[in-house]
């Protein structure tokens, strides 16, 4: 039986801060091994063949930092407010920063975000289960075309079903306009949420992440087809304040 829960991660996408020299289990490359060419402020255009900038962050987590997003899932729209409280926790041996999320429709929740040696991951408890889903969505110094595969949870299963995250860097150093705001030094990554129901891994959800340097996630476009119905969604940044 396929796992049934709502589209997580459309709104749950901000960030964490921690640098380490450890290799993260499951990576196809050593984090931090990208060439690390730096794109200057105002850089625009193509994907290029080298990694992103190795200075600055794609996940500000100073206490008091806020973002406001518009989330659309199918025909349903919501407004999501995020604030970094400045607290941390350990999940799966990784240090995560908390982010408090307020939905106009569903109330309050908490997500967790980590940046370990240029590798960005989010974590969230999955409703009605005891599982925590971990989604690695960005390596900020990797070259275009870099791929990775990681378990979808600390146990490698969701509701007892093997799950994994498959990611790829699609574009580096691009410019993107979101709700009238122009962002430079943006990295675009494609993330697949995959499950193995006994016949091999298949993709149940695809997420296109756009993450701006020193700002965070500015847009996510999604397509979920593996849960009994096909649903598309988008999350777009409306405003932000980086402390």
C-alpha angles and dihedrals in degrees: 000000000000120000113257122205137120126276102282118187098043089100100014101083123111126108160256139221129229132120122206139161092225122119109237111232114249098027119134089209134035107261109248094029095113117111092251101213109177123236113209125230108285095025111153145179136025134045098245125196102264136073127271127264116302093206126074123023138269089205116053110193105170110141111266096029110140140190132185119204137185111222123196120185111179104312095336120100129194140172118230125197120197129192130177108226095190097244128126139199139185117247122172090349091303127115110238130188116223124235121193113219126199118192120196088219107033106027129226132352140154130235131184131221133189135189110193115175094331093316114119122204136171127204132195137167110249113233117252092012137080090232130112116211115215118196120189102203107166146026103192099201100040125114124250108276095031111142135195139181124203136167114271092228140013089265095042092240139086115206086347093304118118109249136181143177118232115192139181134185104236103175137005131198097009131148119236133182116215121180090339096311120116116218125190130195091040123166120206118204131178115219126192123197106207135184134191111219092177102290100072133284118314130182115252098170137020123201127190108203123197112190125182124209114256090002108063131218111000101173141006124188117193143188122190118187106148102076101072097280138051113244130172126198146171137203117200130183115246101176141341144187119203115200 
